[in-house]
């Protein structure tokens, strides 16, 4: 049973300024919509992409195009803010984070400057989006992996590039609380998916990529699908609605100040079984070709949700099948829109 956890709606005035960094992307765009739906009237959304490339654009929100790698832009972004949510980062699926490690590492500049700017501006609460990529990779070498608990980040041996940036940025957040008493909150995301996420162009993750490939096979009549790795890799996947709900609760729970916590589903599935699920949703069966030289990440990763259940009395719980049906329908419409010449920002970024 979910506890009566504090949220922004229960703690804040509706005219308090909330700043969301990375709002032109998937999760932060959904978070912007989440707060708008709750009636907040002063939301500032920040992203370096031009507005026409934002995955979601929420009417009535102050939307600014700023590159938060630069200190002055961070100060502009947080002027007057009560809460700041940092979801800005260069990231994507395994193909991106394995091949663009420098770009992933540079995101540490965003968190460094945004934290300091928020501290100087007197921000009350600061949220940082970390990742399960911060966990020790030695614990993820078997598809039948033991679910990762928060302490498994140490001794540190994170994924190169992206994982190390997340782990170091977590430490920055923890020290701003320890030394300067700024309330920071840290969630380690486990593979977020759903509508309004990247689905083509190189940054998409497995649920969207496999869905697109199944749709492409149907449209082309070439009933084949390529799978990165041997398909035995296992992961858990969290639906976007569960993610934004979790962010809100975590960011308003004082028991979690400067305390990294898993935010992910504990429903483990292999990539082969995920392909089968998408095929079943689509009503097709495809010939599989395995690309054993493609980026595939760790062999297995799952979220141990003992801590979040203990603190919040809740965990992400939408069944993967239900979330994938919604995701499939949305990507199918996006595919048709692109074929009709309509803009599809979540597929255009390279």
NORDAGI-V676203 format. One record per helix or strand of 2 or more residues. SS is the DSSP state (alpha for helix, beta for strand). FROM is the first residue (numbers start at 0). TO is the last residue. If there is no record, write none. Layout:
ss:SS from:FROM to:TO
ss:SS from:FROM to:TO
This chain:
ss:alpha from:7 to:10
ss:beta from:17 to:20
ss:alpha from:25 to:36
ss:beta from:42 to:46
ss:alpha from:50 to:52
ss:beta from:61 to:64
ss:alpha from:70 to:77
ss:beta from:82 to:85
ss:alpha from:93 to:98
ss:alpha from:100 to:105
ss:alpha from:107 to:119
ss:beta from:124 to:130
ss:alpha from:131 to:133
ss:alpha from:136 to:138
ss:alpha from:149 to:152
ss:alpha from:161 to:179
ss:beta from:182 to:188
ss:beta from:191 to:192
ss:alpha from:205 to:219
ss:beta from:223 to:227
ss:beta from:233 to:235
ss:beta from:237 to:238
ss:alpha from:239 to:249
ss:alpha from:253 to:255
ss:beta from:260 to:262
ss:beta from:267 to:269
ss:alpha from:270 to:281
ss:beta from:286 to:290
ss:alpha from:305 to:311
ss:alpha from:319 to:338
ss:alpha from:344 to:347
